[in-house]
Amino acid sequence: MVTETISFLYDKNWMAVFGEPAIIQEPNRENPETYYTWLMLFKDGNRIDLNIRTKEFALEDNDLI
């Protein structure tokens, strides 16, 4: 959960903390102001499927209840 998503979309330097990416997919672009997903595979073999959501969206999303 994040307070906003846009800064994560425009400055992706934060991803470097996980390692050097081999492939990054961004499957959803429907509503990036409220939630966003990255499917990341790193050169060391680690994989992270990361979803960020604003607090407001998370509280409204019935899938989380």
mmCIF file of the N, C-alpha and C atoms, coordinates in Angstrom:
data_MODEL
# 
_entry.id   MODEL 
# 
loop_
_atom_site.group_PDB 
_atom_site.id 
_atom_site.type_symbol 
_atom_site.label_atom_id 
_atom_site.label_alt_id 
_atom_site.label_comp_id 
_atom_site.label_asym_id 
_atom_site.label_entity_id 
_atom_site.label_seq_id 
_atom_site.pdbx_PDB_ins_code 
_atom_site.Cartn_x 
_atom_site.Cartn_y 
_atom_site.Cartn_z 
_atom_site.occupancy 
_atom_site.B_iso_or_equiv 
_atom_site.pdbx_formal_charge 
_atom_site.auth_seq_id 
_atom_site.auth_comp_id 
_atom_site.auth_asym_id 
_atom_site.auth_atom_id 
_atom_site.pdbx_PDB_model_num 
ATOM 1   N N  . MET A 1 1  ? 0.840   -1.151  0.000   1.00 0.00 ? 1  MET A N  1 
ATOM 2   C CA . MET A 1 1  ? 0.000   0.000   0.000   1.00 0.00 ? 1  MET A CA 1 
ATOM 3   C C  . MET A 1 1  ? 0.898   1.230   0.000   1.00 0.00 ? 1  MET A C  1 
ATOM 4   N N  . VAL A 1 2  ? 0.548   2.194   -0.831  1.00 0.00 ? 2  VAL A N  1 
ATOM 5   C CA . VAL A 1 2  ? 1.315   3.431   -0.960  1.00 0.00 ? 2  VAL A CA 1 
ATOM 6   C C  . VAL A 1 2  ? 0.368   4.625   -0.898  1.00 0.00 ? 2  VAL A C  1 
ATOM 7   N N  . THR A 1 3  ? 0.931   5.797   -0.655  1.00 0.00 ? 3  THR A N  1 
ATOM 8   C CA . THR A 1 3  ? 0.090   6.996   -0.620  1.00 0.00 ? 3  THR A CA 1 
ATOM 9   C C  . THR A 1 3  ? -0.216  7.497   -2.018  1.00 0.00 ? 3  THR A C  1 
ATOM 10  N N  . GLU A 1 4  ? 0.660   7.192   -2.985  1.00 0.00 ? 4  GLU A N  1 
ATOM 11  C CA . GLU A 1 4  ? 0.437   7.541   -4.378  1.00 0.00 ? 4  GLU A CA 1 
ATOM 12  C C  . GLU A 1 4  ? 1.268   6.595   -5.243  1.00 0.00 ? 4  GLU A C  1 
ATOM 13  N N  . THR A 1 5  ? 0.905   6.462   -6.525  1.00 0.00 ? 5  THR A N  1 
ATOM 14  C CA . THR A 1 5  ? 1.589   5.509   -7.403  1.00 0.00 ? 5  THR A CA 1 
ATOM 15  C C  . THR A 1 5  ? 2.448   6.163   -8.480  1.00 0.00 ? 5  THR A C  1 
ATOM 16  N N  . ILE A 1 6  ? 2.150   7.390   -8.836  1.00 0.00 ? 6  ILE A N  1 
ATOM 17  C CA . ILE A 1 6  ? 2.776   8.025   -9.997  1.00 0.00 ? 6  ILE A CA 1 
ATOM 18  C C  . ILE A 1 6  ? 4.293   8.128   -9.870  1.00 0.00 ? 6  ILE A C  1 
ATOM 19  N N  . SER A 1 7  ? 4.812   8.445   -8.704  1.00 0.00 ? 7  SER A N  1 
ATOM 20  C CA . SER A 1 7  ? 6.271   8.567   -8.562  1.00 0.00 ? 7  SER A CA 1 
ATOM 21  C C  . SER A 1 7  ? 6.974   7.235   -8.835  1.00 0.00 ? 7  SER A C  1 
ATOM 22  N N  . PHE A 1 8  ? 6.331   6.115   -8.531  1.00 0.00 ? 8  PHE A N  1 
ATOM 23  C CA . PHE A 1 8  ? 6.905   4.800   -8.819  1.00 0.00 ? 8  PHE A CA 1 
ATOM 24  C C  . PHE A 1 8  ? 6.960   4.530   -10.320 1.00 0.00 ? 8  PHE A C  1 
ATOM 25  N N  . LEU A 1 9  ? 6.024   5.106   -11.068 1.00 0.00 ? 9  LEU A N  1 
ATOM 26  C CA . LEU A 1 9  ? 5.962   4.894   -12.513 1.00 0.00 ? 9  LEU A CA 1 
ATOM 27  C C  . LEU A 1 9  ? 6.992   5.715   -13.267 1.00 0.00 ? 9  LEU A C  1 
ATOM 28  N N  . TYR A 1 10 ? 7.228   6.942   -12.828 1.00 0.00 ? 10 TYR A N  1 
ATOM 29  C CA . TYR A 1 10 ? 8.112   7.840   -13.564 1.00 0.00 ? 10 TYR A CA 1 
ATOM 30  C C  . TYR A 1 10 ? 9.579   7.689   -13.202 1.00 0.00 ? 10 TYR A C  1 
ATOM 31  N N  . ASP A 1 11 ? 9.887   7.330   -11.970 1.00 0.00 ? 11 ASP A N  1 
ATOM 32  C CA . ASP A 1 11 ? 11.275  7.145   -11.561 1.00 0.00 ? 11 ASP A CA 1 
ATOM 33  C C  . ASP A 1 11 ? 11.431  5.718   -11.057 1.00 0.00 ? 11 ASP A C  1 
ATOM 34  N N  . LYS A 1 12 ? 11.939  4.849   -11.909 1.00 0.00 ? 12 LYS A N  1 
ATOM 35  C CA . LYS A 1 12 ? 12.026  3.422   -11.576 1.00 0.00 ? 12 LYS A CA 1 
ATOM 36  C C  . LYS A 1 12 ? 13.366  3.031   -10.965 1.00 0.00 ? 12 LYS A C  1 
ATOM 37  N N  . ASN A 1 13 ? 14.145  4.003   -10.503 1.00 0.00 ? 13 ASN A N  1 
ATOM 38  C CA . ASN A 1 13 ? 15.428  3.700   -9.865  1.00 0.00 ? 13 ASN A CA 1 
ATOM 39  C C  . ASN A 1 13 ? 15.264  2.870   -8.591  1.00 0.00 ? 13 ASN A C  1 
ATOM 40  N N  . TRP A 1 14 ? 14.106  2.913   -7.972  1.00 0.00 ? 14 TRP A N  1 
ATOM 41  C CA . TRP A 1 14 ? 13.852  2.147   -6.751  1.00 0.00 ? 14 TRP A CA 1 
ATOM 42  C C  . TRP A 1 14 ? 13.954  0.647   -6.999  1.00 0.00 ? 14 TRP A C  1 
ATOM 43  N N  . MET A 1 15 ? 13.770  0.207   -8.248  1.00 0.00 ? 15 MET A N  1 
ATOM 44  C CA . MET A 1 15 ? 13.832  -1.225  -8.559  1.00 0.00 ? 15 MET A CA 1 
ATOM 45  C C  . MET A 1 15 ? 15.236  -1.801  -8.396  1.00 0.00 ? 15 MET A C  1 
ATOM 46  N N  . ALA A 1 16 ? 16.259  -0.960  -8.469  1.00 0.00 ? 16 ALA A N  1 
ATOM 47  C CA . ALA A 1 16 ? 17.648  -1.415  -8.388  1.00 0.00 ? 16 ALA A CA 1 
ATOM 48  C C  . ALA A 1 16 ? 17.962  -2.088  -7.053  1.00 0.00 ? 16 ALA A C  1 
ATOM 49  N N  . VAL A 1 17 ? 17.186  -1.790  -6.032  1.00 0.00 ? 17 VAL A N  1 
ATOM 50  C CA . VAL A 1 17 ? 17.416  -2.414  -4.725  1.00 0.00 ? 17 VAL A CA 1 
ATOM 51  C C  . VAL A 1 17 ? 17.217  -3.933  -4.788  1.00 0.00 ? 17 VAL A C  1 
ATOM 52  N N  . PHE A 1 18 ? 16.443  -4.412  -5.739  1.00 0.00 ? 18 PHE A N  1 
ATOM 53  C CA . PHE A 1 18 ? 16.171  -5.836  -5.882  1.00 0.00 ? 18 PHE A CA 1 
ATOM 54  C C  . PHE A 1 18 ? 17.219  -6.562  -6.724  1.00 0.00 ? 18 PHE A C  1 
ATOM 55  N N  . GLY A 1 19 ? 18.001  -5.826  -7.508  1.00 0.00 ? 19 GLY A N  1 
ATOM 56  C CA . GLY A 1 19 ? 19.012  -6.437  -8.364  1.00 0.00 ? 19 GLY A CA 1 
ATOM 57  C C  . GLY A 1 19 ? 18.916  -5.927  -9.789  1.00 0.00 ? 19 GLY A C  1 
ATOM 58  N N  . GLU A 1 20 ? 19.669  -6.556  -10.684 1.00 0.00 ? 20 GLU A N  1 
ATOM 59  C CA . GLU A 1 20 ? 19.683  -6.144  -12.080 1.00 0.00 ? 20 GLU A CA 1 
ATOM 60  C C  . GLU A 1 20 ? 18.584  -6.884  -12.837 1.00 0.00 ? 20 GLU A C  1 
ATOM 61  N N  . PRO A 1 21 ? 17.644  -6.146  -13.422 1.00 0.00 ? 21 PRO A N  1 
ATOM 62  C CA . PRO A 1 21 ? 16.528  -6.804  -14.098 1.00 0.00 ? 21 PRO A CA 1 
ATOM 63  C C  . PRO A 1 21 ? 16.935  -7.459  -15.412 1.00 0.00 ? 21 PRO A C  1 
ATOM 64  N N  . ALA A 1 22 ? 16.349  -8.622  -15.676 1.00 0.00 ? 22 ALA A N  1 
ATOM 65  C CA . ALA A 1 22 ? 16.480  -9.271  -16.975 1.00 0.00 ? 22 ALA A CA 1 
ATOM 66  C C  . ALA A 1 22 ? 15.268  -8.904  -17.824 1.00 0.00 ? 22 ALA A C  1 
ATOM 67  N N  . ILE A 1 23 ? 14.082  -8.958  -17.216 1.00 0.00 ? 23 ILE A N  1 
ATOM 68  C CA . ILE A 1 23 ? 12.821  -8.625  -17.898 1.00 0.00 ? 23 ILE A CA 1 
ATOM 69  C C  . ILE A 1 23 ? 11.882  -7.974  -16.882 1.00 0.00 ? 23 ILE A C  1 
ATOM 70  N N  . ILE A 1 24 ? 11.195  -6.942  -17.333 1.00 0.00 ? 24 ILE A N  1 
ATOM 71  C CA . ILE A 1 24 ? 10.142  -6.325  -16.522 1.00 0.00 ? 24 ILE A CA 1 
ATOM 72  C C  . ILE A 1 24 ? 8.910   -6.172  -17.409 1.00 0.00 ? 24 ILE A C  1 
ATOM 73  N N  . GLN A 1 25 ? 7.801   -6.739  -16.965 1.00 0.00 ? 25 GLN A N  1 
ATOM 74  C CA . GLN A 1 25 ? 6.529   -6.586  -17.668 1.00 0.00 ? 25 GLN A CA 1 
ATOM 75  C C  . GLN A 1 25 ? 5.615   -5.700  -16.831 1.00 0.00 ? 25 GLN A C  1 
ATOM 76  N N  . GLU A 1 26 ? 4.825   -4.901  -17.512 1.00 0.00 ? 26 GLU A N  1 
ATOM 77  C CA . GLU A 1 26 ? 3.863   -4.025  -16.850 1.00 0.00 ? 26 GLU A CA 1 
ATOM 78  C C  . GLU A 1 26 ? 2.491   -4.313  -17.462 1.00 0.00 ? 26 GLU A C  1 
ATOM 79  N N  . PRO A 1 27 ? 1.781   -5.326  -16.937 1.00 0.00 ? 27 PRO A N  1 
ATOM 80  C CA . PRO A 1 27 ? 0.557   -5.800  -17.580 1.00 0.00 ? 27 PRO A CA 1 
ATOM 81  C C  . PRO A 1 27 ? -0.655  -4.891  -17.479 1.00 0.00 ? 27 PRO A C  1 
ATOM 82  N N  . ASN A 1 28 ? -0.739  -4.056  -16.460 1.00 0.00 ? 28 ASN A N  1 
ATOM 83  C CA . ASN A 1 28 ? -1.950  -3.231  -16.346 1.00 0.00 ? 28 ASN A CA 1 
ATOM 84  C C  . ASN A 1 28 ? -1.624  -1.754  -16.513 1.00 0.00 ? 28 ASN A C  1 
ATOM 85  N N  . ARG A 1 29 ? -2.375  -1.120  -17.334 1.00 0.00 ? 29 ARG A N  1 
ATOM 86  C CA . ARG A 1 29 ? -2.254  0.330   -17.505 1.00 0.00 ? 29 ARG A CA 1 
ATOM 87  C C  . ARG A 1 29 ? -3.639  0.974   -17.439 1.00 0.00 ? 29 ARG A C  1 
ATOM 88  N N  . GLU A 1 30 ? -4.598  0.251   -16.890 1.00 0.00 ? 30 GLU A N  1 
ATOM 89  C CA . GLU A 1 30 ? -5.984  0.737   -16.843 1.00 0.00 ? 30 GLU A CA 1 
ATOM 90  C C  . GLU A 1 30 ? -6.152  1.945   -15.936 1.00 0.00 ? 30 GLU A C  1 
ATOM 91  N N  . ASN A 1 31 ? -5.609  1.870   -14.747 1.00 0.00 ? 31 ASN A N  1 
ATOM 92  C CA . ASN A 1 31 ? -5.842  2.899   -13.742 1.00 0.00 ? 31 ASN A CA 1 
ATOM 93  C C  . ASN A 1 31 ? -4.574  3.111   -12.917 1.00 0.00 ? 31 ASN A C  1 
ATOM 94  N N  . PRO A 1 32 ? -3.503  3.594   -13.528 1.00 0.00 ? 32 PRO A N  1 
ATOM 95  C CA . PRO A 1 32 ? -2.228  3.671   -12.814 1.00 0.00 ? 32 PRO A CA 1 
ATOM 96  C C  . PRO A 1 32 ? -2.215  4.654   -11.649 1.00 0.00 ? 32 PRO A C  1 
ATOM 97  N N  . GLU A 1 33 ? -3.211  5.522   -11.554 1.00 0.00 ? 33 GLU A N  1 
ATOM 98  C CA . GLU A 1 33 ? -3.257  6.455   -10.424 1.00 0.00 ? 33 GLU A CA 1 
ATOM 99  C C  . GLU A 1 33 ? -3.654  5.772   -9.121  1.00 0.00 ? 33 GLU A C  1 
ATOM 100 N N  . THR A 1 34 ? -4.274  4.580   -9.218  1.00 0.00 ? 34 THR A N  1 
ATOM 101 C CA . THR A 1 34 ? -4.739  3.906   -8.009  1.00 0.00 ? 34 THR A CA 1 
ATOM 102 C C  . THR A 1 34 ? -4.054  2.566   -7.746  1.00 0.00 ? 34 THR A C  1 
ATOM 103 N N  . TYR A 1 35 ? -3.639  1.868   -8.806  1.00 0.00 ? 35 TYR A N  1 
ATOM 104 C CA . TYR A 1 35 ? -2.905  0.617   -8.606  1.00 0.00 ? 35 TYR A CA 1 
ATOM 105 C C  . TYR A 1 35 ? -2.040  0.333   -9.822  1.00 0.00 ? 35 TYR A C  1 
ATOM 106 N N  . TYR A 1 36 ? -0.984  -0.453  -9.600  1.00 0.00 ? 36 TYR A N  1 
ATOM 107 C CA . TYR A 1 36 ? -0.074  -0.783  -10.695 1.00 0.00 ? 36 TYR A CA 1 
ATOM 108 C C  . TYR A 1 36 ? 0.660   -2.072  -10.365 1.00 0.00 ? 36 TYR A C  1 
ATOM 109 N N  . THR A 1 37 ? 1.006   -2.835  -11.412 1.00 0.00 ? 37 THR A N  1 
ATOM 110 C CA . THR A 1 37 ? 1.660   -4.124  -11.231 1.00 0.00 ? 37 THR A CA 1 
ATOM 111 C C  . THR A 1 37 ? 2.912   -4.220  -12.091 1.00 0.00 ? 37 THR A C  1 
ATOM 112 N N  . TRP A 1 38 ? 3.950   -4.808  -11.525 1.00 0.00 ? 38 TRP A N  1 
ATOM 113 C CA . TRP A 1 38 ? 5.160   -5.151  -12.270 1.00 0.00 ? 38 TRP A CA 1 
ATOM 114 C C  . TRP A 1 38 ? 5.438   -6.633  -12.085 1.00 0.00 ? 38 TRP A C  1 
ATOM 115 N N  . LEU A 1 39 ? 5.794   -7.314  -13.163 1.00 0.00 ? 39 LEU A N  1 
ATOM 116 C CA . LEU A 1 39 ? 6.268   -8.692  -13.118 1.00 0.00 ? 39 LEU A CA 1 
ATOM 117 C C  . LEU A 1 39 ? 7.744   -8.615  -13.461 1.00 0.00 ? 39 LEU A C  1 
ATOM 118 N N  . MET A 1 40 ? 8.598   -8.904  -12.481 1.00 0.00 ? 40 MET A N  1 
ATOM 119 C CA . MET A 1 40 ? 10.028  -8.664  -12.647 1.00 0.00 ? 40 MET A CA 1 
ATOM 120 C C  . MET A 1 40 ? 10.820  -9.963  -12.510 1.00 0.00 ? 40 MET A C  1 
ATOM 121 N N  . LEU A 1 41 ? 11.699  -10.205 -13.457 1.00 0.00 ? 41 LEU A N  1 
ATOM 122 C CA . LEU A 1 41 ? 12.645  -11.318 -13.399 1.00 0.00 ? 41 LEU A CA 1 
ATOM 123 C C  . LEU A 1 41 ? 14.034  -10.709 -13.408 1.00 0.00 ? 41 LEU A C  1 
ATOM 124 N N  . PHE A 1 42 ? 14.849  -11.110 -12.434 1.00 0.00 ? 42 PHE A N  1 
ATOM 125 C CA . PHE A 1 42 ? 16.178  -10.541 -12.288 1.00 0.00 ? 42 PHE A CA 1 
ATOM 126 C C  . PHE A 1 42 ? 17.235  -11.511 -12.783 1.00 0.00 ? 42 PHE A C  1 
ATOM 127 N N  . LYS A 1 43 ? 18.392  -10.969 -13.137 1.00 0.00 ? 43 LYS A N  1 
ATOM 128 C CA . LYS A 1 43 ? 19.458  -11.772 -13.721 1.00 0.00 ? 43 LYS A CA 1 
ATOM 129 C C  . LYS A 1 43 ? 19.975  -12.852 -12.775 1.00 0.00 ? 43 LYS A C  1 
ATOM 130 N N  . ASP A 1 44 ? 19.770  -12.681 -11.470 1.00 0.00 ? 44 ASP A N  1 
ATOM 131 C CA . ASP A 1 44 ? 20.199  -13.720 -10.521 1.00 0.00 ? 44 ASP A CA 1 
ATOM 132 C C  . ASP A 1 44 ? 19.154  -14.830 -10.385 1.00 0.00 ? 44 ASP A C  1 
ATOM 133 N N  . GLY A 1 45 ? 18.055  -14.737 -11.167 1.00 0.00 ? 45 GLY A N  1 
ATOM 134 C CA . GLY A 1 45 ? 17.028  -15.779 -11.153 1.00 0.00 ? 45 GLY A CA 1 
ATOM 135 C C  . GLY A 1 45 ? 15.845  -15.487 -10.254 1.00 0.00 ? 45 GLY A C  1 
ATOM 136 N N  . ASN A 1 46 ? 15.931  -14.469 -9.414  1.00 0.00 ? 46 ASN A N  1 
ATOM 137 C CA . ASN A 1 46 ? 14.808  -14.115 -8.551  1.00 0.00 ? 46 ASN A CA 1 
ATOM 138 C C  . ASN A 1 46 ? 13.701  -13.466 -9.355  1.00 0.00 ? 46 ASN A C  1 
ATOM 139 N N  . ARG A 1 47 ? 12.469  -13.733 -8.921  1.00 0.00 ? 47 ARG A N  1 
ATOM 140 C CA . ARG A 1 47 ? 11.294  -13.161 -9.580  1.00 0.00 ? 47 ARG A CA 1 
ATOM 141 C C  . ARG A 1 47 ? 10.439  -12.479 -8.524  1.00 0.00 ? 47 ARG A C  1 
ATOM 142 N N  . ILE A 1 48 ? 9.939   -11.305 -8.865  1.00 0.00 ? 48 ILE A N  1 
ATOM 143 C CA . ILE A 1 48 ? 9.042   -10.564 -7.983  1.00 0.00 ? 48 ILE A CA 1 
ATOM 144 C C  . ILE A 1 48 ? 7.846   -10.105 -8.803  1.00 0.00 ? 48 ILE A C  1 
ATOM 145 N N  . ASP A 1 49 ? 6.655   -10.447 -8.352  1.00 0.00 ? 49 ASP A N  1 
ATOM 146 C CA . ASP A 1 49 ? 5.420   -9.902  -8.916  1.00 0.00 ? 49 ASP A CA 1 
ATOM 147 C C  . ASP A 1 49 ? 4.930   -8.883  -7.896  1.00 0.00 ? 49 ASP A C  1 
ATOM 148 N N  . LEU A 1 50 ? 5.046   -7.617  -8.225  1.00 0.00 ? 50 LEU A N  1 
ATOM 149 C CA . LEU A 1 50 ? 4.784   -6.545  -7.271  1.00 0.00 ? 50 LEU A CA 1 
ATOM 150 C C  . LEU A 1 50 ? 3.566   -5.742  -7.697  1.00 0.00 ? 50 LEU A C  1 
ATOM 151 N N  . ASN A 1 51 ? 2.642   -5.555  -6.764  1.00 0.00 ? 51 ASN A N  1 
ATOM 152 C CA . ASN A 1 51 ? 1.448   -4.755  -6.998  1.00 0.00 ? 51 ASN A CA 1 
ATOM 153 C C  . ASN A 1 51 ? 1.408   -3.670  -5.945  1.00 0.00 ? 51 ASN A C  1 
ATOM 154 N N  . ILE A 1 52 ? 1.292   -2.416  -6.376  1.00 0.00 ? 52 ILE A N  1 
ATOM 155 C CA . ILE A 1 52 ? 1.120   -1.317  -5.426  1.00 0.00 ? 52 ILE A CA 1 
ATOM 156 C C  . ILE A 1 52 ? -0.284  -0.755  -5.594  1.00 0.00 ? 52 ILE A C  1 
ATOM 157 N N  . ARG A 1 53 ? -0.859  -0.326  -4.480  1.00 0.00 ? 53 ARG A N  1 
ATOM 158 C CA . ARG A 1 53 ? -2.215  0.244   -4.472  1.00 0.00 ? 53 ARG A CA 1 
ATOM 159 C C  . ARG A 1 53 ? -2.234  1.416   -3.502  1.00 0.00 ? 53 ARG A C  1 
ATOM 160 N N  . THR A 1 54 ? -3.043  2.406   -3.849  1.00 0.00 ? 54 THR A N  1 
ATOM 161 C CA . THR A 1 54 ? -3.246  3.476   -2.884  1.00 0.00 ? 54 THR A CA 1 
ATOM 162 C C  . THR A 1 54 ? -4.128  2.943   -1.751  1.00 0.00 ? 54 THR A C  1 
ATOM 163 N N  . LYS A 1 55 ? -4.029  3.567   -0.605  1.00 0.00 ? 55 LYS A N  1 
ATOM 164 C CA . LYS A 1 55 ? -4.826  3.142   0.540   1.00 0.00 ? 55 LYS A CA 1 
ATOM 165 C C  . LYS A 1 55 ? -6.320  3.208   0.218   1.00 0.00 ? 55 LYS A C  1 
ATOM 166 N N  . GLU A 1 56 ? -6.731  4.273   -0.438  1.00 0.00 ? 56 GLU A N  1 
ATOM 167 C CA . GLU A 1 56 ? -8.147  4.446   -0.777  1.00 0.00 ? 56 GLU A CA 1 
ATOM 168 C C  . GLU A 1 56 ? -8.639  3.318   -1.687  1.00 0.00 ? 56 GLU A C  1 
ATOM 169 N N  . PHE A 1 57 ? -7.838  2.986   -2.700  1.00 0.00 ? 57 PHE A N  1 
ATOM 170 C CA . PHE A 1 57 ? -8.226  1.913   -3.615  1.00 0.00 ? 57 PHE A CA 1 
ATOM 171 C C  . PHE A 1 57 ? -8.263  0.572   -2.894  1.00 0.00 ? 57 PHE A C  1 
ATOM 172 N N  . ALA A 1 58 ? -7.281  0.326   -2.051  1.00 0.00 ? 58 ALA A N  1 
ATOM 173 C CA . ALA A 1 58 ? -7.230  -0.951  -1.330  1.00 0.00 ? 58 ALA A CA 1 
ATOM 174 C C  . ALA A 1 58 ? -8.453  -1.126  -0.422  1.00 0.00 ? 58 ALA A C  1 
ATOM 175 N N  . LEU A 1 59 ? -8.879  -0.051  0.227   1.00 0.00 ? 59 LEU A N  1 
ATOM 176 C CA . LEU A 1 59 ? -10.040 -0.132  1.108   1.00 0.00 ? 59 LEU A CA 1 
ATOM 177 C C  . LEU A 1 59 ? -11.341 -0.339  0.328   1.00 0.00 ? 59 LEU A C  1 
ATOM 178 N N  . GLU A 1 60 ? -11.395 0.156   -0.908  1.00 0.00 ? 60 GLU A N  1 
ATOM 179 C CA . GLU A 1 60 ? -12.595 -0.003  -1.739  1.00 0.00 ? 60 GLU A CA 1 
ATOM 180 C C  . GLU A 1 60 ? -12.623 -1.333  -2.472  1.00 0.00 ? 60 GLU A C  1 
ATOM 181 N N  . ASP A 1 61 ? -11.477 -1.976  -2.632  1.00 0.00 ? 61 ASP A N  1 
ATOM 182 C CA . ASP A 1 61 ? -11.368 -3.203  -3.430  1.00 0.00 ? 61 ASP A CA 1 
ATOM 183 C C  . ASP A 1 61 ? -11.911 -4.385  -2.630  1.00 0.00 ? 61 ASP A C  1 
ATOM 184 N N  . ASN A 1 62 ? -13.014 -4.953  -3.075  1.00 0.00 ? 62 ASN A N  1 
ATOM 185 C CA . ASN A 1 62 ? -13.651 -6.058  -2.371  1.00 0.00 ? 62 ASN A CA 1 
ATOM 186 C C  . ASN A 1 62 ? -12.806 -7.320  -2.357  1.00 0.00 ? 62 ASN A C  1 
ATOM 187 N N  . ASP A 1 63 ? -11.845 -7.462  -3.279  1.00 0.00 ? 63 ASP A N  1 
ATOM 188 C CA . ASP A 1 63 ? -10.991 -8.648  -3.308  1.00 0.00 ? 63 ASP A CA 1 
ATOM 189 C C  . ASP A 1 63 ? -10.101 -8.758  -2.083  1.00 0.00 ? 63 ASP A C  1 
ATOM 190 N N  . LEU A 1 64 ? -9.885  -7.653  -1.380  1.00 0.00 ? 64 LEU A N  1 
ATOM 191 C CA . LEU A 1 64 ? -9.004  -7.668  -0.218  1.00 0.00 ? 64 LEU A CA 1 
ATOM 192 C C  . LEU A 1 64 ? -9.752  -8.006  1.065   1.00 0.00 ? 64 LEU A C  1 
ATOM 193 N N  . ILE A 1 65 ? -11.071 -8.052  1.005   1.00 0.00 ? 65 ILE A N  1 
ATOM 194 C CA . ILE A 1 65 ? -11.861 -8.302  2.226   1.00 0.00 ? 65 ILE A CA 1 
ATOM 195 C C  . ILE A 1 65 ? -12.148 -9.782  2.349   1.00 0.00 ? 65 ILE A C  1 
# 
